[in-house]
C-alpha cells in the first residue's frame, strides 16, 4: 500500500477509534498524566476482499506504567465501532493471508520471545506457528498462502537441546567491547554483534498447526524487508553488507534468494544518499511485483 494511502487510512481509523470527549469545563495546561488517556492506532492492513481493515491499537496501562497493544478490525466502509480480535497485550504486525481466512501477527510467548501467531478469521483462538529461541517477526505471506517468510536472530546452537548430564558452563561477567555501537534502545544488555536477523520460512497448513521453521539466509549481515516474487519461488530483501556500516553514510543493496534456500544474488545497488530526492533505487516490493532483475552476481557473503 502506498504511503499516502496508509496515512489517509490512519486518519480515518483514528476518527473511528477515538470517540468524542465531553467538552472540558475549563481550559488547563496539559500534564504528564494526560499521556495515560492517549490512544494510538498503527499498521492498518486491508483484507484481500477490501471489506475489512485490521490494525494495532496502543494504549497506556497506568497501573503497570507500560504500553499495551492489541489487534482490532473495522469495516472499511465505517459506521461500526472497531472490534478487538486478540486478547494479548503486546500483539502487533497484523498480516492477512491471501484468501483472508487467517491473520498472522506477532506476540511474545511465555518465555517473552516474540513468535508468529495465526488467528482464524472464521472464529477460534490464536495459535502459535513458530517457537524459535530468539523469536520471530515481520511475517510476510507467500502468494499461495501456504508459507510465511519472517526474520529471526536464532542460530543453530540455540536449537540444540541441552545435555542433562553436562556440567553447567561458567559464564564470565566481563564484557569485551570491540565495536563502537554496542547498545541499542529497548535492549537492557549489550548488542550481540554475532547475532543477525536472517530470513526464515515456515509452512502453514489448513489448521494453522505449529510447524518447523527453515532458515533461508545466513552470514554476518542483517536482512530486512522480505518480499515474495509472484510465483513464490524467490524472496527479495534489502541488506547492508558492510561491516560496522555506521561509520559511513549508510547504504543498502537489493538481493534475491531462492525461497528453498541458496546463495543470494545482488539485484540492485541502492544508494540511500539519493532517497531525500525521492529516488532510493529498487525496493524489495517493487522487484517482487515486477520480477525485475539486474545481471547481478552471487555473493559468497551470505
C-alpha positions as CSV (number, residue, x, y, z in Angstrom):
1,X,0.0,0.0,0.0
2,X,1.3,3.4,-0.8
3,X,2.4,5.7,2.0
4,X,-0.2,8.3,1.2
5,X,-3.0,5.7,1.3
6,X,-1.7,4.5,4.7
7,X,-1.7,8.0,6.1
8,X,-5.3,8.6,5.0
9,X,-6.4,5.2,6.4
10,X,-4.7,6.0,9.7
11,X,-6.7,9.3,9.9
12,X,-10.0,7.5,9.1
13,X,-9.3,4.9,11.7
14,X,-8.4,7.5,14.3
15,X,-11.7,9.2,13.8
16,X,-13.5,5.9,14.3
17,X,-11.4,4.7,17.4
18,X,-11.4,8.0,19.3
19,X,-14.9,8.7,20.5
20,X,-15.9,12.3,21.1
21,X,-15.0,13.5,24.6
22,X,-17.2,15.9,26.6
23,X,-16.1,19.5,26.4
24,X,-14.0,20.4,29.5
25,X,-15.5,22.8,32.0
26,X,-12.4,25.0,31.9
27,X,-9.1,25.0,30.0
28,X,-5.9,23.9,31.7
29,X,-2.4,23.2,30.8
30,X,-1.6,19.7,29.6
31,X,0.1,17.5,32.2
32,X,2.2,14.3,32.1
33,X,-0.7,12.2,33.4
34,X,-2.7,13.1,30.3
35,X,-0.5,10.6,28.5
36,X,-2.4,7.8,30.2
37,X,-5.5,8.8,28.2
38,X,-3.9,8.7,24.8
39,X,-4.8,6.0,22.3
40,X,-2.8,5.4,19.2
41,X,-3.5,3.3,16.1
42,X,-0.9,1.9,13.7
43,X,-0.2,-0.6,10.9
44,X,-3.5,-0.7,9.1
45,X,-3.9,-3.7,6.8
46,X,-6.8,-4.0,4.4
47,X,-8.3,-7.5,3.9
48,X,-7.9,-9.1,0.4
49,X,-11.5,-8.5,-0.4
50,X,-11.3,-4.9,0.6
51,X,-14.1,-5.1,3.2
52,X,-12.2,-5.0,6.5
53,X,-9.3,-3.2,8.0
54,X,-7.1,-4.8,10.7
55,X,-5.0,-2.5,12.8
56,X,-3.0,-2.2,16.0
57,X,-4.4,-0.1,18.9
58,X,-1.9,1.1,21.5
59,X,-3.0,2.3,25.0
60,X,-1.2,3.0,28.2
61,X,-1.5,0.8,31.3
62,X,-1.3,3.4,34.0
63,X,-1.1,0.9,36.9
64,X,1.9,-1.0,35.4
65,X,3.3,2.1,33.6
66,X,3.7,0.4,30.2
67,X,2.2,0.5,26.8
68,X,-0.2,-2.3,25.6
69,X,-1.1,-3.2,22.1
70,X,-3.9,-5.4,20.7
71,X,-5.4,-6.1,17.2
72,X,-8.7,-4.7,16.1
73,X,-10.7,-4.7,12.9
74,X,-13.3,-2.5,11.5
75,X,-15.4,-2.4,8.3
76,X,-13.7,-0.4,5.6
77,X,-16.9,1.4,4.9
78,X,-17.1,2.6,8.5
79,X,-20.3,3.0,10.5
80,X,-19.4,0.3,13.0
81,X,-17.3,0.5,16.1
82,X,-13.9,-1.3,15.9
83,X,-13.9,-4.8,17.3
84,X,-11.0,-6.2,19.3
85,X,-9.9,-9.5,17.8
86,X,-6.9,-10.6,20.0
87,X,-6.7,-10.9,23.8
88,X,-3.0,-10.2,24.2
89,X,-1.4,-7.0,25.5
90,X,1.6,-7.0,23.2
91,X,0.1,-8.1,19.8
92,X,1.5,-6.3,16.7
93,X,2.0,-6.7,13.0
94,X,-1.3,-8.0,11.6
95,X,-0.9,-9.6,8.1
96,X,-3.9,-11.1,6.1
97,X,-3.4,-14.4,4.3
98,X,-4.1,-14.1,0.6
99,X,-7.5,-15.7,0.9
100,X,-8.5,-13.7,4.0
101,X,-9.0,-16.7,6.3
102,X,-6.1,-16.0,8.6
103,X,-4.3,-13.1,10.1
104,X,-0.7,-13.7,11.0
105,X,0.7,-11.5,13.8
106,X,3.5,-11.2,16.4
107,X,3.0,-12.0,20.1
108,X,5.5,-12.8,22.9
109,X,5.3,-16.3,24.2
110,X,5.6,-17.4,27.8
111,X,9.4,-17.0,27.6
112,X,8.9,-13.4,26.3
113,X,10.2,-14.3,22.9
114,X,8.1,-12.8,20.1
115,X,6.6,-15.5,17.8
116,X,4.4,-15.7,14.7
117,X,0.8,-16.5,15.7
118,X,-2.2,-17.3,13.5
119,X,-5.7,-16.0,14.1
120,X,-8.5,-17.8,12.2
121,X,-10.9,-15.2,10.9
122,X,-13.8,-17.7,10.8
123,X,-13.7,-18.0,14.6
124,X,-11.3,-19.6,17.1
125,X,-8.3,-18.8,19.3
126,X,-5.0,-17.6,18.0
127,X,-2.3,-20.3,18.0
128,X,1.5,-20.1,17.8
129,X,3.0,-21.1,14.4
130,X,6.7,-20.7,15.4
131,X,8.7,-21.5,18.5
132,X,12.2,-20.1,18.0
133,X,14.5,-19.4,21.0
134,X,15.3,-15.9,19.8
135,X,11.9,-15.1,18.5
136,X,10.4,-14.3,15.1
137,X,9.0,-11.1,13.5
138,X,8.0,-9.4,10.3
139,X,5.6,-12.1,8.8
140,X,5.1,-12.0,5.0
141,X,2.7,-14.4,3.3
142,X,3.6,-16.2,0.1
143,X,1.3,-15.6,-2.8
144,X,-0.3,-19.1,-2.4
145,X,-0.8,-18.6,1.3
146,X,1.0,-21.8,2.2
147,X,4.2,-20.3,3.6
148,X,5.2,-17.3,5.7
149,X,8.6,-15.7,5.5
150,X,9.9,-13.9,8.6
151,X,13.1,-12.8,10.3
152,X,14.8,-14.2,13.3
153,X,18.2,-13.9,15.1
154,X,18.1,-17.6,16.1
155,X,21.3,-19.6,15.3
156,X,21.9,-23.3,15.1
157,X,23.3,-23.6,18.6
158,X,20.1,-22.2,20.0
159,X,18.2,-25.1,18.6
160,X,20.3,-27.8,20.4
161,X,18.8,-29.5,23.3
162,X,20.9,-29.1,26.5
163,X,22.6,-32.2,27.8
164,X,21.1,-33.0,31.2
165,X,24.4,-34.7,32.3
166,X,26.6,-31.8,31.2
167,X,28.1,-29.6,33.9
168,X,26.9,-26.0,33.7
169,X,29.4,-23.8,31.9
170,X,30.6,-20.9,34.0
171,X,29.9,-17.6,32.2
172,X,32.1,-14.6,32.8
173,X,30.6,-11.3,33.7
174,X,33.3,-9.5,31.8
175,X,32.2,-7.9,28.5
176,X,34.8,-7.1,25.9
177,X,33.7,-4.2,23.7
178,X,35.1,-4.4,20.1
179,X,32.6,-2.2,18.3
180,X,31.6,1.5,18.5
181,X,27.9,0.7,18.6
182,X,27.3,-1.7,21.5
183,X,24.0,-0.5,22.9
184,X,20.5,-0.2,21.5
185,X,17.2,1.2,22.6
186,X,15.0,-1.5,24.2
187,X,18.0,-3.8,24.9
188,X,18.9,-3.8,28.6
189,X,22.2,-5.6,27.8
190,X,24.8,-5.2,25.2
191,X,24.2,-5.7,21.4
192,X,25.3,-9.1,20.4
193,X,27.5,-8.5,17.3
194,X,27.5,-12.2,16.5
195,X,23.7,-12.3,16.0
196,X,22.0,-11.1,12.8
197,X,18.4,-11.0,11.6
198,X,18.1,-13.6,8.9
199,X,15.2,-14.7,6.7
200,X,13.3,-17.9,7.6
201,X,10.2,-19.6,6.2
202,X,7.5,-21.7,7.9
203,X,4.7,-23.7,6.2
204,X,1.1,-23.1,7.0
205,X,-1.5,-25.9,6.8
206,X,-5.3,-25.7,6.8
207,X,-5.4,-26.0,10.6
208,X,-2.6,-23.5,11.3
209,X,-0.7,-26.0,13.3
210,X,2.8,-25.2,14.7
211,X,5.4,-26.2,12.1
212,X,9.1,-26.5,11.8
213,X,10.7,-23.3,10.5
214,X,13.6,-23.3,8.0
215,X,16.4,-20.8,7.8
216,X,16.9,-19.4,4.3
217,X,19.7,-16.9,4.7
218,X,22.8,-16.8,7.0
219,X,26.0,-15.0,7.5
220,X,27.4,-11.9,9.1
221,X,24.8,-9.3,8.0
222,X,21.2,-8.5,8.7
223,X,18.4,-8.9,6.1
224,X,15.2,-7.0,6.2
225,X,12.1,-6.0,4.1
226,X,11.5,-9.5,2.7
227,X,9.0,-9.8,-0.2
228,X,7.9,-12.7,-2.3
229,X,8.1,-12.9,-6.1
230,X,4.6,-13.5,-7.7
231,X,5.5,-17.2,-8.4
232,X,6.6,-17.8,-4.8
233,X,9.9,-19.2,-5.9
234,X,12.0,-16.3,-4.9
235,X,12.4,-13.9,-1.9
236,X,13.7,-10.4,-2.2
237,X,15.3,-8.5,0.6
238,X,17.4,-5.5,1.5
239,X,20.8,-5.8,3.3
240,X,23.7,-3.5,4.1
241,X,26.7,-5.9,3.6
242,X,29.3,-3.6,5.1
243,X,30.9,-4.3,8.5
244,X,30.2,-1.6,11.0
245,X,28.4,0.4,8.4
246,X,27.5,3.1,11.0
247,X,30.9,4.7,10.2
248,X,29.6,5.6,6.7
249,X,26.6,7.5,5.4
250,X,24.5,4.3,5.3
251,X,23.8,2.2,2.2
252,X,21.8,-0.9,1.2
253,X,21.5,-3.3,-1.7
254,X,18.7,-5.4,-3.0
255,X,19.2,-9.1,-3.1
256,X,17.2,-12.2,-4.2
257,X,17.4,-15.7,-2.8
258,X,15.6,-18.9,-3.7
259,X,12.7,-19.5,-1.3
260,X,14.1,-23.0,-0.8
261,X,17.5,-21.6,0.2
262,X,20.7,-21.0,-1.6
263,X,23.2,-18.2,-2.4
264,X,21.8,-14.7,-2.5
265,X,22.2,-12.7,-5.7
266,X,22.6,-9.0,-5.8
267,X,19.7,-7.5,-7.8
268,X,20.4,-3.7,-7.5
269,X,22.6,-1.4,-5.6
270,X,20.6,1.2,-3.6
271,X,22.2,4.5,-2.9
272,X,20.3,5.7,0.1
273,X,22.0,9.1,-0.2
274,X,19.6,9.9,-3.0
275,X,16.5,9.0,-1.0
276,X,15.9,12.6,0.0
277,X,15.4,13.4,-3.6
278,X,12.7,10.8,-3.9
279,X,14.7,8.1,-5.6
280,X,16.1,5.3,-3.5
281,X,16.6,2.6,-6.1
282,X,14.6,-0.6,-6.4
283,X,12.6,-1.7,-3.4
284,X,12.0,-5.3,-2.5
285,X,8.3,-4.8,-3.0
286,X,8.7,-3.4,-6.5
287,X,11.3,-6.0,-7.5
288,X,9.0,-8.8,-6.3
289,X,6.0,-7.3,-8.0
290,X,7.6,-6.8,-11.4
291,X,10.0,-9.7,-11.2
292,X,12.8,-7.3,-12.4
293,X,16.3,-8.4,-12.0
294,X,19.6,-6.9,-13.0
295,X,22.5,-9.0,-14.2
296,X,23.5,-9.4,-10.6
297,X,26.2,-11.6,-9.2
298,X,26.0,-14.2,-6.5
299,X,27.7,-13.2,-3.3
300,X,29.7,-15.6,-1.2
301,X,28.9,-13.5,1.9
302,X,25.5,-14.8,2.9
